[in-house]
Amino acid sequence: MNYLKNRKIAIALALAIAFFAMLYGVRRTAGRMSREVEELFFDGVYLESEGYLQPSIDSQIERIVAASLNVATILQNNDAYASEAEAIIEARRDLLNATSIKEKNRALLILDNSLKVLAIAIDQNSDLSGREHEALAQHLQRYEGAYTFILVSLAPSYNSKVDEYYDQRSFIAALFSGIAPERFA
């Protein structure tokens, strides 16, 4: 304990403790702020100017998952579209298993691509009955509505909150926090 009586060592130790306490505080604060922003992905963004809570991106993804299951179910029994149905099922599974916002975004893009490939295949060769075609059109419309709603309304609102987070975050927090919310789409 005699080394603590040395003024230089005591000052260096006090500075080190203060520095690490600051880093801990910055990390905690940045982490809390990041979680608050990412929760908007799951809870929806409140638009103060309109006094309205938008539906969450995650809730629209749930609608997309349901619509894509219905599309795949209709197509599974049709040999002409078996490969497209399998691609949709796999993309849907990836979307369901995605845990981060980045993974959900990537999986949603793959599912969208699979559904676009299906639409091209149906346009080129429609072996569907009238009833199947009508049901398929209805589910594709539900999918497209939810997907467009995400891209046009929800993602810009959510991403603006992410941008606000980055604007409010200090330089020190950017260097040492390692925690940041992810943009969507």
C-alpha positions as CSV (number, residue, x, y, z in Angstrom):
1,M,0.0,0.0,0.0
2,N,3.0,2.3,0.2
3,Y,2.8,2.8,-3.6
4,L,-0.6,4.5,-3.1
5,K,1.1,7.1,-1.0
6,N,3.1,8.1,-4.1
7,R,1.3,11.1,-5.6
8,K,2.0,10.2,-9.3
9,I,0.7,6.6,-8.9
10,A,-2.4,7.8,-7.0
11,I,-3.2,10.4,-9.7
12,A,-2.7,7.8,-12.5
13,L,-4.9,5.3,-10.7
14,A,-7.6,7.9,-10.2
15,L,-7.5,8.9,-13.9
16,A,-7.7,5.2,-15.0
17,I,-10.7,4.6,-12.7
18,A,-12.4,7.8,-14.0
19,F,-11.7,6.8,-17.6
20,F,-13.1,3.3,-17.2
21,A,-16.1,4.6,-15.4
22,M,-16.7,7.0,-18.2
23,L,-16.4,4.2,-20.8
24,Y,-18.9,2.1,-18.8
25,G,-21.3,5.0,-18.6
26,V,-21.1,5.7,-22.3
27,R,-21.6,2.1,-23.2
28,R,-24.6,1.8,-20.9
29,T,-26.2,5.0,-22.2
30,A,-25.5,4.2,-25.8
31,G,-26.8,0.7,-25.3
32,R,-30.0,1.9,-23.7
33,M,-30.6,4.5,-26.5
34,S,-29.9,1.9,-29.2
35,R,-32.4,-0.6,-27.6
36,E,-35.0,2.2,-27.4
37,V,-34.6,2.9,-31.1
38,E,-34.6,-0.8,-32.1
39,E,-37.8,-1.4,-30.1
40,L,-39.5,0.9,-32.6
41,F,-39.0,-1.8,-35.2
42,F,-41.2,-4.1,-33.1
43,D,-43.6,-1.6,-31.5
44,G,-44.0,1.0,-34.2
45,V,-43.0,4.6,-34.5
46,Y,-45.1,7.4,-33.0
47,L,-45.6,10.2,-35.4
48,E,-45.9,13.3,-33.1
49,S,-47.0,15.6,-35.9
50,E,-50.0,13.3,-36.7
51,G,-50.6,12.0,-33.2
52,Y,-50.5,8.5,-34.6
53,L,-48.6,5.2,-33.7
54,Q,-47.7,3.5,-36.9
55,P,-47.9,-0.3,-37.1
56,S,-44.5,-1.9,-36.5
57,I,-42.4,-3.2,-39.3
58,D,-42.3,-6.5,-37.5
59,S,-46.2,-6.7,-37.6
60,Q,-46.1,-6.2,-41.4
61,I,-43.4,-8.9,-41.7
62,E,-45.9,-11.2,-39.9
63,R,-48.5,-10.4,-42.5
64,I,-45.9,-11.1,-45.3
65,V,-45.0,-14.4,-43.7
66,A,-48.7,-15.4,-43.6
67,A,-49.3,-14.4,-47.2
68,S,-46.2,-16.2,-48.5
69,L,-47.3,-19.4,-46.7
70,N,-50.7,-19.2,-48.4
71,V,-49.0,-18.6,-51.8
72,A,-46.7,-21.6,-51.3
73,T,-49.6,-23.8,-50.1
74,I,-51.5,-23.1,-53.3
75,L,-48.5,-23.8,-55.5
76,Q,-47.1,-26.9,-53.7
77,N,-49.7,-29.2,-55.4
78,N,-48.9,-27.8,-58.8
79,D,-45.8,-29.5,-60.4
80,A,-45.3,-26.6,-62.8
81,Y,-44.5,-24.3,-59.8
82,A,-42.9,-26.7,-57.3
83,S,-39.5,-25.1,-57.5
84,E,-40.9,-21.6,-57.0
85,A,-43.0,-22.9,-54.1
86,E,-39.9,-24.5,-52.5
87,A,-37.9,-21.2,-52.9
88,I,-40.8,-19.3,-51.2
89,I,-40.9,-21.8,-48.3
90,E,-37.2,-21.6,-47.8
91,A,-37.1,-17.8,-47.9
92,R,-40.1,-17.7,-45.6
93,R,-38.3,-20.0,-43.2
94,D,-35.2,-17.8,-43.3
95,L,-37.4,-14.8,-42.5
96,L,-39.0,-16.6,-39.5
97,N,-35.6,-17.6,-38.2
98,A,-34.0,-14.2,-38.6
99,T,-33.1,-12.7,-35.2
100,S,-31.6,-9.3,-36.0
101,I,-33.1,-6.4,-38.0
102,K,-30.3,-6.9,-40.6
103,E,-31.1,-10.6,-41.0
104,K,-34.8,-9.8,-41.3
105,N,-34.1,-7.2,-44.0
106,R,-31.9,-9.7,-46.0
107,A,-34.4,-12.5,-45.7
108,L,-37.3,-10.2,-46.7
109,L,-35.4,-9.2,-49.8
110,I,-34.8,-12.9,-50.7
111,L,-38.5,-13.6,-50.2
112,D,-39.5,-10.7,-52.3
113,N,-37.2,-11.9,-55.1
114,S,-38.7,-15.4,-54.9
115,L,-42.2,-14.0,-55.2
116,K,-41.2,-11.9,-58.2
117,V,-39.7,-15.0,-59.9
118,L,-43.0,-16.7,-59.2
119,A,-45.0,-13.8,-60.8
120,I,-42.9,-14.1,-63.9
121,A,-43.4,-17.8,-64.1
122,I,-47.2,-17.4,-63.8
123,D,-47.3,-14.7,-66.4
124,Q,-45.4,-17.0,-68.8
125,N,-47.3,-20.2,-68.2
126,S,-50.5,-20.2,-66.1
127,D,-51.5,-23.8,-65.4
128,L,-53.7,-22.7,-62.5
129,S,-57.4,-23.1,-62.2
130,G,-59.6,-20.0,-61.9
131,R,-60.1,-20.6,-58.2
132,E,-56.3,-21.1,-57.6
133,H,-55.5,-18.0,-59.7
134,E,-58.0,-15.9,-57.8
135,A,-56.7,-17.1,-54.4
136,L,-53.1,-16.6,-55.4
137,A,-53.8,-13.1,-56.7
138,Q,-55.5,-12.3,-53.3
139,H,-52.5,-13.5,-51.2
140,L,-50.0,-11.8,-53.5
141,Q,-51.9,-8.6,-53.2
142,R,-51.8,-8.9,-49.4
143,Y,-48.1,-9.5,-49.6
144,E,-47.5,-6.6,-51.9
145,G,-49.6,-4.3,-49.7
146,A,-47.6,-5.1,-46.6
147,Y,-44.3,-4.9,-48.4
148,T,-45.1,-1.6,-50.0
149,F,-46.4,-0.2,-46.7
150,I,-43.0,-1.1,-45.1
151,L,-41.0,0.5,-47.9
152,V,-43.0,3.6,-48.4
153,S,-44.2,4.5,-44.8
154,L,-42.7,2.4,-42.0
155,A,-39.0,2.0,-43.0
156,P,-38.5,5.7,-43.6
157,S,-40.0,6.6,-40.2
158,Y,-38.0,3.9,-38.4
159,N,-34.8,4.9,-40.3
160,S,-35.3,8.6,-39.4
161,K,-35.3,7.5,-35.7
162,V,-32.1,5.6,-36.3
163,D,-30.6,8.7,-38.0
164,E,-31.7,10.8,-34.9
165,Y,-29.8,8.3,-32.7
166,Y,-26.6,8.8,-34.8
167,D,-27.0,12.5,-34.7
168,Q,-27.4,12.6,-30.9
169,R,-24.6,10.1,-30.2
170,S,-21.3,11.7,-29.2
171,F,-18.0,11.1,-30.7
172,I,-16.8,9.2,-27.7
173,A,-19.9,7.0,-27.7
174,A,-19.3,6.2,-31.4
175,L,-15.8,5.1,-30.6
176,F,-16.4,3.1,-27.6
177,S,-19.9,1.9,-27.5
178,G,-19.9,-0.7,-30.3
179,I,-23.7,-0.7,-30.0
180,A,-25.9,0.9,-32.6
181,P,-29.4,0.3,-34.0
182,E,-29.6,-1.1,-37.5
183,R,-31.4,0.6,-40.4
184,F,-34.1,-1.3,-42.3
185,A,-34.5,-1.5,-46.1
